[in-house]
Amino acid sequence: EELNINGELNPEIKKRSIYKAILYNAELSLTGSFNFDKIADLNLEDDQIHWEETTISFGITDPKGISKIGDMKLGKDKLQAEPGVPSYIKFNHGIHAATQINEKPTEQLAFSSQLSLKGSSKIDFIPLGKSTKARLSSPWPDPSFAGAFLPDNHDITKDGFSANWNVLDFNRSFSQVWNNYFPQLDEWKFGVNLIESVDIYQKTTRAIKYAFMIIALT
């Protein structure tokens, strides 16, 4: 029903000879809620739904970047994270946590999770909530917003940037509940790239072009 992402990216530049790599540590807080009434849209019989096997799963592109998994909660229950995701979820990598649900909940359940991830250059999210809100901030001064959705508003200064996204289910082409198929989610991801505004290669390219121009004019 809701997915709220609040994150801070702490960048770091690694150098080797003339090459640079932009790395980051991301501290992410994920909150939201599940509306189980939507399952009625699937027109399933009660005995077709195995509540005792339900999980909360996070698809993560590169699990080597996981540096910390904080508390995971669903309702009042504290969940235990495990590596990998169930086979019916079309992500190659990630983590999951078995819920303590044994029958259909009679009300919405709130969830929360804390994740610390290491990555390079960019970070993306998929708007799975009926309402997905994301807020990212970083001291990096040169962000490049990319993906299916651009920020609703952002602020960029020499001291860093902050950006806010608000994506509704009407903005994508898949519904909130699925059965026997898994939609193509990658085309709807959004996020930010940490770039260098002008690097040594751009400077070299520009110098060569100016050199040709001056020779030609002469």
N, CA and C of each residue as an Amber inpcrd file, in Angstrom:
protein
   654
   0.8310000  -1.2080000   0.0000000   0.0000000   0.0000000   0.0000000
   0.8640000   1.2550000   0.0000000   1.8630000   1.2590000   0.8610000
   2.7940000   2.3800000   0.9470000   4.2200000   1.8590000   0.9700000
   5.1210000   2.6010000   0.3390000   6.5500000   2.3340000   0.4360000
   7.2630000   3.6730000   0.5730000   7.9420000   3.8350000   1.6850000
   8.6730000   5.0700000   1.9470000  10.1500000   4.7490000   2.0970000
  10.9700000   5.4240000   1.2990000  12.4220000   5.1960000   1.2920000
  13.0970000   6.4890000   1.7070000  13.9150000   6.4120000   2.7180000
  14.6790000   7.5690000   3.1690000  16.1420000   7.1550000   3.2370000
  16.9920000   7.8090000   2.4500000  18.3750000   7.3530000   2.3710000
  19.3840000   8.4760000   2.3360000  20.5640000   8.1630000   2.8260000
  21.6900000   9.0940000   2.7540000  22.8690000   8.3700000   2.1100000
  23.4630000   8.9920000   1.0890000  24.5990000   8.4190000   0.3870000
  25.8710000   9.1480000   0.8210000  26.8020000   8.3970000   1.3530000
  28.0860000   8.9670000   1.7530000  29.1480000   8.5350000   0.7440000
  29.5830000   9.4550000  -0.1330000  30.4720000   9.0700000  -1.2370000
  31.9380000   8.9710000  -0.8120000  32.6680000   8.2240000  -1.6230000
  34.1100000   8.0670000  -1.4170000  34.7500000   7.8220000  -2.7830000
  35.8670000   8.4800000  -3.0370000  36.5730000   8.3010000  -4.3200000
  37.7890000   7.4140000  -4.1020000  37.8710000   6.3510000  -4.8870000
  39.0340000   5.4760000  -4.8810000  39.8510000   5.7490000  -6.1410000
  41.1720000   5.7820000  -5.9990000  42.0400000   6.0890000  -7.1390000
  43.0490000   4.9730000  -7.3620000  43.3160000   4.7460000  -8.6560000
  44.4050000   3.8500000  -9.0370000  45.0130000   4.4190000 -10.3120000
  46.2630000   4.8630000 -10.2170000  46.9190000   5.5510000 -11.3230000
  46.0700000   6.7540000 -11.7250000  45.6770000   6.8620000 -13.0000000
  44.8700000   7.9960000 -13.4480000  43.3690000   7.7070000 -13.3540000
  43.0180000   6.5080000 -12.8620000  41.6120000   6.1120000 -12.8560000
  40.9700000   6.4040000 -11.5000000  39.7000000   6.7470000 -11.5400000
  38.9350000   7.0210000 -10.3440000  37.6620000   6.1860000 -10.3400000
  37.2360000   5.8300000  -9.1670000  35.9500000   5.1430000  -9.0000000
  35.1890000   5.8330000  -7.8780000  33.9340000   6.1420000  -8.1470000
  33.0900000   6.7890000  -7.1470000  32.2980000   5.7080000  -6.4180000
  32.5580000   5.5510000  -5.1360000  31.8640000   4.5680000  -4.3110000
  30.9710000   5.2990000  -3.3160000  30.0670000   4.5590000  -2.7000000
  29.2240000   5.1810000  -1.6830000  28.8200000   4.1500000  -0.6320000
  28.4860000   4.6560000   0.5290000  27.8190000   3.8870000   1.5740000
  26.4160000   4.4660000   1.7270000  25.4070000   3.6460000   1.5580000
  24.0190000   4.1010000   1.6270000  23.3770000   3.6040000   2.9200000
  22.8600000   4.5460000   3.6970000  22.0940000   4.2030000   4.8920000
  20.6160000   4.3850000   4.5440000  19.8740000   3.2910000   4.4920000
  18.4950000   3.3210000   4.0100000  17.5180000   2.9340000   5.1120000
  16.4600000   3.7080000   5.2080000  15.3420000   3.3880000   6.0970000
  14.1170000   3.1390000   5.2260000  13.5240000   1.9460000   5.3370000
  12.3730000   1.5530000   4.5330000  11.1760000   1.3320000   5.4520000
  10.0760000   2.0220000   5.1670000   8.8540000   1.8370000   5.9460000
   7.6770000   1.7680000   4.9910000   6.5390000   1.3350000   5.5070000
   5.3450000   1.2760000   4.6780000   4.3010000   0.3770000   5.3040000
   3.3640000  -0.0960000   4.4760000   2.3060000  -0.9660000   4.9890000
   1.7870000  -1.8670000   3.8800000   1.2020000  -2.9880000   4.2870000
   0.5780000  -3.9370000   3.3720000  -0.9370000  -3.9260000   3.5690000
  -1.6750000  -3.8950000   2.4590000  -3.1320000  -3.9720000   2.4890000
  -3.5430000  -5.3380000   1.9500000  -3.9230000  -6.2540000   2.8230000
  -4.2090000  -7.6270000   2.4120000  -5.5820000  -7.7820000   1.7650000
  -6.4320000  -6.7600000   1.8380000  -7.7410000  -6.8360000   1.1780000
  -7.6020000  -6.9340000  -0.3370000  -6.4690000  -6.4260000  -0.8760000
  -6.2670000  -6.4530000  -2.3290000  -6.1540000  -7.8760000  -2.8700000
  -5.8400000  -8.8390000  -2.0170000  -5.6870000 -10.2210000  -2.4930000
  -7.0040000 -10.7650000  -3.0250000  -8.1150000 -10.1860000  -2.5760000
  -9.4250000 -10.6230000  -3.0850000  -9.5340000 -10.4200000  -4.5890000
  -8.7410000  -9.5000000  -5.1370000  -8.7790000  -9.2510000  -6.5880000
  -8.2990000 -10.4520000  -7.3920000  -7.5870000 -11.3940000  -6.7450000
  -7.0580000 -12.5600000  -7.4490000  -8.0930000 -13.6730000  -7.5900000
  -9.2210000 -13.5520000  -6.8730000 -10.2950000 -14.5580000  -6.9410000
  -9.7950000 -15.9620000  -6.6140000  -9.0130000 -16.0590000  -5.5350000
  -8.4930000 -17.3520000  -5.0880000  -9.3420000 -17.8980000  -3.9490000
  -9.3720000 -19.2450000  -3.8550000 -10.0140000 -19.8820000  -2.7100000
  -9.0990000 -19.7580000  -1.4900000  -9.7040000 -19.8100000  -0.3070000
  -8.9280000 -19.6510000   0.9290000  -7.8130000 -20.6880000   1.0410000
  -8.0860000 -21.9460000   0.6110000  -7.0770000 -22.9910000   0.7630000
  -5.9570000 -22.8980000  -0.2850000  -6.0840000 -21.9480000  -1.2110000
  -5.0150000 -21.7480000  -2.1960000  -3.9350000 -20.7870000  -1.7000000
  -4.2040000 -20.1140000  -0.6150000  -3.2480000 -19.1330000  -0.0930000
  -2.5590000 -19.7120000   1.1390000  -1.2430000 -19.8410000   1.0760000
  -0.4620000 -20.4290000   2.1660000   0.1680000 -19.3040000   2.9960000
  -0.6050000 -18.8000000   3.9390000  -0.1430000 -17.6620000   4.7420000
   1.1110000 -18.0040000   5.5300000   1.2260000 -19.2650000   5.9620000
   2.3740000 -19.6560000   6.7880000   3.6920000 -19.6340000   6.0110000
   3.6250000 -19.5000000   4.6780000   4.8450000 -19.4710000   3.8630000
   5.1920000 -18.0660000   3.3720000   4.4620000 -17.0650000   3.8320000
   4.7030000 -15.7060000   3.3270000   6.0300000 -15.1510000   3.8290000
   6.6340000 -14.3320000   2.9930000   7.9050000 -13.6840000   3.3420000
   7.8620000 -12.2210000   2.9080000   8.7070000 -11.4320000   3.5300000
   9.0450000 -10.1090000   3.0130000  10.4070000 -10.2450000   2.3570000
  10.5100000  -9.8280000   1.1010000  11.7470000 -10.0360000   0.3500000
  12.2550000  -8.7250000  -0.2360000  13.5640000  -8.6050000  -0.2890000
  14.2260000  -7.4370000  -0.8680000  15.1500000  -7.9120000  -1.9880000
  14.8750000  -7.4850000  -3.2120000  15.7960000  -7.7730000  -4.3020000
  16.9440000  -6.7740000  -4.2760000  18.1670000  -7.2810000  -4.2090000
  19.3570000  -6.4340000  -4.1500000  20.3140000  -6.9030000  -5.2380000
  20.6890000  -5.9870000  -6.1270000  21.4730000  -6.3690000  -7.3110000
  22.7540000  -7.0960000  -6.9340000  23.4980000  -6.5610000  -5.9770000
  24.7850000  -7.1580000  -5.6100000  24.8280000  -7.3800000  -4.0990000
  24.6020000  -8.5950000  -3.6280000  24.5880000  -8.8430000  -2.1830000
  25.9400000  -8.6060000  -1.5190000  27.0210000  -8.5470000  -2.3090000
  28.3320000  -8.2690000  -1.7080000  28.3660000  -6.8670000  -1.1020000
  27.4310000  -6.0080000  -1.5400000  27.4000000  -4.6510000  -1.0260000
  26.6570000  -4.5000000   0.2900000  26.0320000  -5.5690000   0.7900000
  25.3070000  -5.4720000   2.0630000  26.3220000  -5.3850000   3.1990000
  26.2770000  -4.2900000   3.9410000  27.2120000  -4.1490000   5.0630000
  26.5200000  -4.2900000   6.4190000  25.1970000  -4.0590000   6.4400000
  24.4790000  -4.2040000   7.7090000  22.9910000  -4.3160000   7.4330000
  22.3220000  -5.1830000   8.1840000  20.8680000  -5.2970000   8.1370000
  20.3480000  -4.9980000   9.5320000  19.6080000  -3.9090000   9.6510000
  19.0680000  -3.5320000  10.9510000  17.7880000  -4.2880000  11.2670000
  17.0500000  -3.7850000  12.2310000  15.8070000  -4.4370000  12.6520000
  14.7970000  -4.4590000  11.5090000  14.1300000  -5.5960000  11.3500000
  13.0280000  -5.7350000  10.4010000  11.7780000  -6.0720000  11.1930000
  10.7110000  -5.3070000  10.9680000   9.4740000  -5.5220000  11.7130000
   8.2780000  -5.5530000  10.7760000   7.3140000  -6.3810000  11.1110000
   6.0160000  -6.4110000  10.4420000   4.9620000  -6.3950000  11.5380000
   4.1900000  -5.3080000  11.6070000   3.2910000  -5.1500000  12.7370000
   4.0920000  -5.0650000  14.0210000   3.7550000  -5.8980000  14.9850000
   4.4770000  -5.9200000  16.2540000   5.5780000  -6.9710000  16.2670000
   5.6810000  -7.7570000  15.1740000   6.6410000  -8.8670000  15.1370000
   7.9940000  -8.4250000  14.6040000   9.0460000  -8.8540000  15.2770000
  10.3980000  -8.6360000  14.7960000  10.8050000  -9.8260000  13.9340000
  11.3060000  -9.5450000  12.7280000  11.6140000 -10.6060000  11.7730000
  13.1080000 -10.8580000  11.6930000  13.4630000 -12.0790000  11.3030000
  14.8640000 -12.4740000  11.1590000  15.2220000 -12.5720000   9.6820000
  16.1570000 -11.7550000   9.2420000  16.5580000 -11.7470000   7.8320000
  17.4070000 -12.9680000   7.5010000  17.1970000 -13.5040000   6.2950000
  17.9540000 -14.6480000   5.7950000  18.4750000 -14.3090000   4.4000000
  19.6040000 -14.9090000   3.9790000  20.1230000 -14.6370000   2.6280000
  19.2560000 -15.2660000   1.5460000  19.2590000 -14.6200000   0.3610000
  18.5340000 -15.1450000  -0.7790000  17.0700000 -14.7380000  -0.7700000
  16.4090000 -14.9910000  -1.9080000  14.9710000 -14.7190000  -2.0380000
  14.2880000 -15.9730000  -2.5520000  12.9860000 -16.1580000  -2.2920000
  12.2710000 -17.3410000  -2.7900000  12.3470000 -17.4420000  -4.3090000
  12.2720000 -18.6540000  -4.8080000  12.4670000 -18.9000000  -6.2450000
  11.3830000 -18.2520000  -7.0990000  10.1950000 -18.0260000  -6.5410000
   9.1200000 -17.4430000  -7.3470000   9.2810000 -15.9340000  -7.5070000
  10.2640000 -15.3430000  -6.8300000  10.5320000 -13.9110000  -6.9950000
  11.6750000 -13.7690000  -7.9930000  11.4380000 -13.0230000  -9.0530000
  12.3800000 -12.9960000 -10.1770000  13.5340000 -12.0210000  -9.9570000
  14.1800000 -12.1240000  -8.8080000  15.4260000 -11.4120000  -8.5510000
  16.5030000 -12.4590000  -8.3130000  17.6950000 -12.2050000  -8.8220000
  18.7710000 -13.1780000  -8.6510000  19.3360000 -13.1760000  -7.2360000
  19.3060000 -12.0050000  -6.5890000  19.9440000 -11.8820000  -5.2870000
  19.0690000 -11.0530000  -4.3680000  19.3470000 -11.1630000  -3.0790000
  18.6350000 -10.3490000  -2.1090000  18.5750000 -11.0150000  -0.7540000
  17.6210000 -10.5710000   0.0600000  17.3960000 -11.1450000   1.3820000
  15.8910000 -11.3130000   1.5720000  15.5230000 -12.1440000   2.5320000
  14.1080000 -12.3220000   2.8350000  13.9540000 -12.6040000   4.3210000
  12.7370000 -12.4570000   4.7950000  12.4170000 -12.7650000   6.1880000
  11.0540000 -13.4220000   6.2330000  10.9760000 -14.5600000   6.8860000
   9.6900000 -15.2470000   7.0390000   8.8150000 -14.4620000   8.0080000
   7.5340000 -14.2700000   7.6300000   6.6130000 -13.5810000   8.5270000
   6.0540000 -14.5700000   9.5440000   5.3230000 -14.0430000  10.4880000
   4.6760000 -14.8940000  11.4910000   3.1590000 -14.8680000  11.2940000
   2.7540000 -14.7970000   9.9970000   1.3310000 -14.7600000   9.6470000
   0.8340000 -16.1840000   9.3930000  -0.2430000 -16.5610000  10.0320000
  -0.8240000 -17.8920000   9.8350000  -2.2140000 -17.8510000   9.2180000
  -2.8000000 -16.6770000   9.1600000  -4.1120000 -16.5060000   8.5290000
  -4.2040000 -15.0730000   8.0290000  -5.2120000 -14.8150000   7.1950000
  -5.3220000 -13.4930000   6.6040000  -5.4740000 -12.4240000   7.6810000
  -4.5900000 -11.4170000   7.6880000  -4.7270000 -10.3170000   8.6580000
  -6.0170000  -9.5400000   8.4170000  -6.6150000  -9.0880000   9.4820000
  -7.8820000  -8.3570000   9.3820000  -7.6710000  -6.8550000   9.2090000
  -6.4250000  -6.4100000   9.2500000  -6.1240000  -4.9900000   9.0910000
  -4.7890000  -4.8340000   8.3920000  -4.5050000  -3.6130000   7.9720000
  -3.2080000  -3.3410000   7.3460000  -2.0860000  -3.5360000   8.3710000
  -0.9470000  -4.0070000   7.8880000   0.2170000  -4.1940000   8.7520000
   1.3450000  -3.2810000   8.2890000   1.9010000  -2.5490000   9.2220000
   3.0400000  -1.6770000   8.9170000   4.3350000  -2.4810000   8.9780000
   5.2980000  -2.1000000   8.1620000   6.6110000  -2.7510000   8.2020000
   7.7010000  -1.6840000   8.2280000   8.8620000  -2.0930000   8.6930000
  10.0140000  -1.1860000   8.7030000  11.2790000  -2.0160000   8.6140000
  12.3100000  -1.4220000   8.0550000  13.5920000  -2.1130000   7.9100000
  14.6970000  -1.0830000   7.7490000  15.8840000  -1.4510000   8.2000000
  17.0680000  -0.6100000   8.0480000  18.1120000  -1.4020000   7.2660000
  18.6970000  -0.7890000   6.2510000  19.7150000  -1.4520000   5.4370000
  20.9030000  -0.5220000   5.2320000  22.0860000  -1.0910000   5.2700000
  23.3010000  -0.3640000   4.9080000  23.9150000  -1.0740000   3.7070000
  24.0740000  -0.3360000   2.6000000  24.5690000  -0.9300000   1.3590000
  25.7750000  -0.1560000   0.8540000  26.7200000  -0.8880000   0.2840000
  27.8500000  -0.2770000  -0.4080000  27.6590000  -0.4720000  -1.9060000
  27.9750000   0.5530000  -2.6780000  27.8170000   0.4460000  -4.1110000
  28.7540000   1.3890000  -4.8280000  28.6140000   1.4410000  -6.1400000
  29.4580000   2.3190000  -6.9450000  28.6020000   3.0870000  -7.9340000
  28.8300000   4.3710000  -7.9990000  28.2760000   5.2680000  -9.0190000
  26.7790000   5.5430000  -8.9160000  25.9300000   4.5120000  -8.8000000
  24.4940000   4.7870000  -8.8460000  23.7190000   3.8800000  -7.9050000
  22.5060000   4.3520000  -7.5880000  21.5850000   3.5550000  -6.7800000
  20.1890000   3.7510000  -7.3550000  19.4280000   2.6500000  -7.4650000
  18.0950000   2.6830000  -8.0640000  17.1030000   1.9800000  -7.1530000
  15.8340000   2.3590000  -7.3040000  14.7420000   1.7320000  -6.5580000
  13.6010000   1.4180000  -7.5140000  12.7720000   0.4450000  -7.1340000
  11.5900000   0.0970000  -7.9260000  10.3560000   0.4920000  -7.1260000
   9.4290000   1.2490000  -7.7140000   8.2590000   1.7620000  -6.9790000
   7.1530000   0.7270000  -6.8290000   7.3070000  -0.1720000  -5.8700000
   6.3450000  -1.2590000  -5.7020000   5.1170000  -0.8720000  -4.8870000
   5.1800000   0.2500000  -4.1760000   4.0350000   0.6600000  -3.3830000
   2.9420000   1.2670000  -4.2460000   1.7030000   1.1750000  -3.7710000
   0.6330000   1.9230000  -4.4330000   0.9840000   3.3990000  -4.4150000
   1.6240000   3.8030000  -3.3250000   2.2340000   5.1200000  -3.2260000
   3.6730000   4.9240000  -2.7790000   4.6180000   5.3400000  -3.6120000
   6.0440000   5.2000000  -3.2860000   6.6590000   6.5860000  -3.1530000
   7.2200000   6.8380000  -1.9900000   7.8980000   8.1050000  -1.7450000
   9.3600000   7.8180000  -1.4030000  10.2440000   8.5640000  -2.0140000
  11.6690000   8.3700000  -1.7680000  12.3360000   9.7200000  -1.5250000
  13.2530000   9.7290000  -0.6030000  14.0460000  10.9260000  -0.3390000
  15.5020000  10.5100000  -0.1930000  16.3680000  11.1180000  -0.9960000
  17.8000000  10.8480000  -0.9350000  18.5550000  12.1440000  -0.7060000
  19.6210000  12.0590000   0.0650000  20.4970000  13.2010000   0.2630000
  21.9370000  12.7200000   0.2790000  22.8520000  13.6170000  -0.0620000
  24.2660000  13.2480000  -0.1310000  25.1030000  14.5190000  -0.1950000
  26.3360000  14.4900000   0.3180000  27.2520000  15.6230000   0.1470000
  27.8900000  15.6740000  -1.2370000  27.5180000  14.7430000  -2.1420000
  28.0840000  14.7490000  -3.4900000  27.4490000  15.8840000  -4.3020000
  28.2590000  16.7530000  -4.9300000  27.7010000  17.9480000  -5.5780000
  27.2220000  17.7450000  -7.0130000  27.4810000  16.5800000  -7.6090000
  27.1570000  16.3850000  -9.0270000  26.2890000  15.1430000  -9.2250000
  24.9940000  15.2260000  -8.8960000  24.1010000  14.0840000  -9.1360000
  23.5280000  14.1240000 -10.5490000  23.2280000  12.9550000 -11.0760000
  22.5150000  12.8520000 -12.3480000  21.3110000  11.9430000 -12.1070000
  20.1160000  12.5260000 -12.0930000  18.9040000  11.7600000 -11.8200000
  18.4920000  11.0030000 -13.0770000  18.1900000   9.7220000 -12.9040000
  17.9530000   8.8620000 -14.0630000  16.8350000   7.8840000 -13.7660000
  16.4060000   7.1810000 -14.8210000  15.3890000   6.1610000 -14.6780000
  14.0420000   6.6190000 -15.1840000  13.0070000   5.8710000 -14.8260000
  11.6660000   6.1330000 -15.3490000  11.0360000   7.3860000 -14.7450000
  11.5030000   7.7890000 -13.5560000  10.8970000   8.9290000 -12.8830000
  11.9680000   9.8850000 -12.3790000  11.7900000  11.1640000 -12.6510000
  12.6710000  12.1950000 -12.1300000  12.1090000  12.7270000 -10.8130000
  12.9350000  13.3540000  -9.9940000  12.4400000  13.8610000  -8.7100000
  11.3490000  14.9130000  -8.8900000  10.4010000  14.9250000  -7.9660000
   9.4020000  15.9870000  -7.9540000  10.0600000  17.3250000  -7.6160000
  11.0300000  17.2800000  -6.7390000  11.8060000  18.4730000  -6.4300000
  13.1880000  18.0720000  -5.9480000  14.1490000  18.9080000  -6.1630000
  15.5170000  18.6300000  -5.7270000  16.2510000  19.9350000  -5.4560000
  17.3030000  19.8300000  -4.6890000  18.1360000  20.9780000  -4.3520000
  19.5890000  20.5550000  -4.5050000  20.3350000  21.2540000  -5.3460000
  21.7330000  20.9160000  -5.6150000  22.6050000  22.1320000  -5.3200000
  23.5970000  21.9710000  -4.4680000  24.5550000  23.0340000  -4.1550000
  25.9490000  22.4450000  -4.1820000  26.9350000  23.2890000  -3.9540000
  28.3200000  22.8060000  -3.9110000  28.5650000  21.9080000  -2.7040000
  27.6320000  21.9420000  -1.7360000  27.7760000  21.1220000  -0.5290000
  27.0250000  19.7950000  -0.6300000  26.3250000  19.5560000  -1.7570000
  25.6230000  18.2950000  -1.9080000  24.2430000  18.4710000  -2.5140000
  23.4260000  17.4380000  -2.4050000  22.0910000  17.4880000  -2.9990000
  21.0820000  16.7680000  -2.1130000  19.8220000  17.0910000  -2.3270000
  18.6940000  16.3380000  -1.7740000  17.6260000  16.2650000  -2.8460000
  16.8800000  15.1730000  -2.8710000  15.8570000  14.9790000  -3.9030000
  14.7100000  14.1650000  -3.3320000  13.5010000  14.4470000  -3.8370000
  12.2970000  13.7540000  -3.3980000  11.5120000  13.2460000  -4.6020000
  11.0970000  11.9840000  -4.5380000  10.2520000  11.3770000  -5.5590000
   8.8990000  11.0060000  -4.9440000   7.8620000  11.0800000  -5.7360000
   6.5400000  10.6080000  -5.3310000   5.9140000   9.8990000  -6.5330000
   5.8400000   8.5630000  -6.4790000   5.3560000   7.7610000  -7.6070000
   4.0850000   7.0370000  -7.1890000   3.0430000   7.1550000  -8.0090000
   1.7760000   6.4940000  -7.7390000   1.6300000   5.2490000  -8.6120000
   0.6890000   4.3600000  -8.2200000   0.4730000   3.1550000  -9.0240000
  -0.0350000   3.5030000 -10.4220000  -0.6960000   4.6630000 -10.5710000
  -1.1770000   5.0810000 -11.8840000  -0.0280000   5.4260000 -12.8330000
   1.1610000   5.6510000 -12.2830000   2.3060000   6.0380000 -13.1080000
   3.0130000   4.8470000 -13.7360000   2.6070000   3.5930000 -13.3630000
   3.2530000   2.4080000 -13.9070000   2.2140000   1.5160000 -14.5490000
   2.6680000   0.4480000 -15.1950000   1.7360000  -0.4070000 -15.9370000
   1.5230000  -1.7650000 -15.2890000   1.8670000  -1.9390000 -14.0110000
   1.5750000  -3.2060000 -13.3380000   0.7240000  -2.9270000 -12.0960000
  -0.0680000  -3.9140000 -11.7140000  -1.0010000  -3.7550000 -10.6030000
  -0.3150000  -4.0880000  -9.2790000  -1.0900000  -4.0200000  -8.1910000
  -0.5310000  -4.2580000  -6.8590000  -0.4770000  -5.7320000  -6.4840000
  -1.3060000  -6.5540000  -7.1090000  -1.2990000  -7.9870000  -6.7860000
  -1.1270000  -8.7820000  -8.0770000  -0.3480000  -9.8710000  -7.9990000
  -0.0820000 -10.7030000  -9.1770000  -0.2610000 -12.1610000  -8.7980000
  -0.5860000 -12.9770000  -9.7900000  -0.6890000 -14.4160000  -9.5730000
  -0.1940000 -15.1320000 -10.8240000   0.7730000 -16.0360000 -10.6450000
   1.3100000 -16.8690000 -11.7310000   2.0750000 -16.0840000 -12.7930000
   2.4580000 -14.8650000 -12.4970000   3.3540000 -14.1430000 -13.4010000
   4.0810000 -13.0870000 -12.5950000   5.1760000 -12.6020000 -13.1520000
   5.9660000 -11.5820000 -12.4670000   6.2370000 -10.4730000 -13.4690000
   5.8020000  -9.2550000 -13.2210000   5.9480000  -8.1740000 -14.2130000
   7.4020000  -7.7740000 -14.4090000   7.6750000  -7.1320000 -15.5400000
   9.0090000  -6.5950000 -15.8070000   9.1680000  -5.3050000 -14.9940000
   9.9720000  -5.3760000 -13.9560000  10.0630000  -4.2600000 -13.0240000
  11.2120000  -3.3080000 -13.3290000  12.2760000  -3.8100000 -13.9860000
  13.4730000  -2.9890000 -14.1860000  13.1910000  -1.7080000 -14.9680000
  12.2310000  -1.7550000 -15.8870000  11.9810000  -0.5750000 -16.7090000
  11.3590000   0.5650000 -15.9110000  10.9300000   0.2990000 -14.6670000
  10.2890000   1.3290000 -13.8500000  11.1960000   1.8500000 -12.7320000
  12.4330000   1.4150000 -12.7090000  13.3180000   1.8540000 -11.6260000
  13.7190000   3.3200000 -11.8040000  14.0490000   3.9420000 -10.7090000
  14.4870000   5.3340000 -10.7180000  15.5740000   5.5120000  -9.6520000
  16.3560000   6.5680000  -9.8100000  17.4010000   6.7990000  -8.8210000
  18.3400000   7.9050000  -9.2310000  19.5870000   7.7700000  -8.8070000
  20.5670000   8.8360000  -9.0420000  21.9310000   8.2260000  -9.3390000
  22.6570000   8.8610000 -10.2500000  24.0400000   8.5170000 -10.5450000
  24.9420000   9.5820000  -9.9290000  26.0040000   9.1520000  -9.3050000
  27.0060000  10.0870000  -8.7980000  28.0840000  10.2250000  -9.8690000
  28.1770000  11.3940000 -10.4750000  29.0840000  11.5890000 -11.5990000
  30.0860000  12.6890000 -11.2920000  31.1540000  12.7290000 -12.0780000
  32.0630000  13.8690000 -12.0730000  31.6560000  14.7810000 -13.2170000
  31.4560000  16.0490000 -12.9060000  30.9530000  16.9590000 -13.9390000
  31.9160000  17.0570000 -15.1210000  33.2140000  17.1760000 -14.8620000
  34.2270000  17.2010000 -15.9260000  35.4220000  16.3930000 -15.4370000
  35.6770000  15.2340000 -16.0850000  36.8180000  14.4230000 -15.6700000
  37.9700000  14.5900000 -16.6530000  39.0510000  13.8670000 -16.4180000
  40.2680000  14.0280000 -17.2160000  40.0400000  13.6460000 -18.6770000
  39.1340000  12.6830000 -18.9340000  38.8890000  12.2560000 -20.3110000
  38.1410000  13.3290000 -21.0910000  37.1790000  13.9730000 -20.4450000
  36.4720000  15.0690000 -21.1030000  37.4040000  16.2400000 -21.3930000
  38.2780000  16.5250000 -20.4360000  39.2390000  17.6070000 -20.6460000
  40.1690000  17.2930000 -21.8150000  40.6350000  16.0400000 -21.9050000
  41.5180000  15.6360000 -22.9940000  40.8050000  15.7390000 -24.3380000
  39.5390000  15.2530000 -24.3850000  38.7540000  15.3280000 -25.6200000
  38.5870000  16.7730000 -26.0730000  38.2740000  17.6370000 -25.1430000
  38.0930000  19.0400000 -25.4900000  39.4000000  19.6590000 -25.9940000
  40.5230000  19.3300000 -25.3520000  41.8150000  19.8750000 -25.7650000
  42.1600000  19.4380000 -27.1910000  41.8870000  18.1680000 -27.5260000
  42.1660000  17.6680000 -28.8780000  41.3050000  18.3830000 -29.9110000
  40.0120000  18.5720000 -29.5890000  39.1210000  19.2680000 -30.5170000
  39.5780000  20.7040000 -30.7520000  39.9840000  21.3850000 -29.6800000
  40.4750000  22.7540000 -29.8400000  41.7630000  22.7800000 -30.6720000
  42.6140000  21.7670000 -30.4660000  43.8610000  21.7020000 -31.2130000
  43.5850000  21.5770000 -32.7140000  42.6620000  20.6480000 -33.0850000
  42.2880000  20.4950000 -34.4960000  41.7020000  21.7920000 -35.0630000
  40.8690000  22.4520000 -34.2670000  40.2400000  23.6760000 -34.7300000
  41.2770000  24.7660000 -34.9900000  42.2380000  24.8950000 -34.0700000
  43.2650000  25.9300000 -34.2420000  44.1380000  25.6370000 -35.4550000
  44.5110000  24.3410000 -35.6530000  45.3210000  23.9750000 -36.8140000
  44.5430000  24.2600000 -38.0900000  43.2520000  23.8890000 -38.1050000
  42.4280000  24.1000000 -39.3020000  42.2900000  25.5970000 -39.6030000
  42.0560000  26.3930000 -38.5990000  41.9480000  27.8380000 -38.8140000
  43.2490000  28.4370000 -39.3430000  44.3570000  27.9330000 -38.7880000
  45.6570000  28.4350000 -39.2530000  45.8870000  28.1030000 -40.7230000
